[in-house]
């Protein structure tokens, strides 16, 4: 298991954005700050970040590569649920998922490719009235001084 896990982390950490030269995984290392993004924790039922996955590996919480892969998919699906299609974070989630699944497939000989967005979207918060107009898509707000599509923007 450790070899597959190590290969997966290495692939994710090596995945860069060719346009900006930044590591795509940096936006996924830690959970969003609850104070800065309170709506994230309303929309996303099971938040998870790379540091959580790494901690789970060290604590031997994954009985199989499939269990490990499931947490990564949850993280990528969370990012695609919270961020608009075409946004930096959404695109990073897709690229990272492809890199991770290629590494797992190579390391294990099994096919770990899965569809992008394999987690169903969460139900809207109960506080939204049934007759209220639909809300705009939830997007991670940009960090101060950015336009929401540059390195340094908020992550997952």
N, C-alpha and C positions, 0 to 999 in steps of 0.2 A: 504493500500500500504506500509506504513512504516514498518509493521511487516515483510512483504516479503522482502523488501529491507534490513532490518537489518539482517535477516536470511541469505541472500545472501552474504553480506559483512562478516559476521561471518564465514560462510563456506569457503569462499575464503581465509580469513586470517588464518584459522586453517589448511589449506591444506599444508602439509609438504612433503619434499622429504625424504623418509625413509633412503636412502643411505647417504645423507649428513646432515640430520636433520635441513635443512634450510626451511624457509617459501617460498613457490613457488611464492607467490604474490609479493615479494619484487622487482623482476625484472620488474613488471608491474605498480608500483606505479606512476611513472612519465614518461613523454614522453622522448624519447632519445634526447640527446643534439644535437641540429641542427648543431653545429660546428663539433662535433665528428662523426656524422653519417649523412652527407648531403644527401647521396643516399637514406636513409630511406624516406625522404620527397619527393623524386622523385618517388619511388616505391609505397609508401603507400599514397593513395589519401585522406584518412580521418583518420589521427592519433587520437588516444584516449588512455587514461590511467585511472587507478583506481581513481586518484585524480580528474580527470575531471568528471568521473561518480559520485563520491561523491559530487562534487560541484553542478552538475546538480540535484541531489536528494535534496540537501539543498535549491536550488532555485526553487524547485517544477516544474521542466521541464519535468517530466515523467507523462503522463496522465494515464498510465497503466503499469502493470508488463511486458507486451509484449514490450513496448517501452524501458523500463529499460533493459530487456533481449537482445534486439537488439543491444544496445551499447556494452554490454559485449561480445556478439558474434563478433561484429566488431573488438574489441580489440584482441580477441583470433585469429580470422582469419588474422588480420594484422600480428600477431606474426608468424603464420604458413606460411604466404606469404613471409615474409622477411627472415626467418630462415630455415635452412635445416631440413628436416624430420630426426628425431633421435637426433637432437641437444637438449641441455638442455632447451633452451627457447621454442622450439617446443613442447617438451614433457610436460613442465610446462603448456603451454597453453591448452593442451588436458586434463591434470589432473584437472586444475582449472575449465575448462568448465564443466567437469563431476560433480565436487563438487558444482558449482554454480547451475547447472540445477537440481540436486537432491534436493538442498535446496529450490529452487523456486517451484518445484513440490510438495514437502512436505508442504510448507507454504501456497500454493494456492489450492492444490487438482487438479491442471491442469498438463498436461504432457508438460514439457519444454525441454525434451531431443531433441537435434537437431544433425544432422550429423557434424562430425568434418570437418572443412574446407567448411562451407556453403556459403562462399562469393567467387564469381568468381575472378580469378587472374586478376590483372590489365594488361592492354596492355603495351608493352615495351615502354620506353621513345621514343619520336619522333626523338631524336638526334641519335638514332642507325640506321645506314645505313641498307638498306634492304639486301645487299649482305655481310654484316659483319658476322663473325662466331658467333654462339650463345654464350652469356655470361655465365660464371659460375653462379651457383645458388647464390643468394644474402644471405649472412650470416652476422649476427651482428659480427663485429670484437671483438675479446677478449679484455678485459681490460688489461692494462700493467701488466705483471707478471703472467698472467693466460694462460691456453691453450685453452680457448674458451668453456670449458665444466666443469667449476668449479664455485662454489658460488662466486659472485662478478663480473661475466661476465655481459656484457651489456644486457639489457632486450628487451622490445618490440620494 
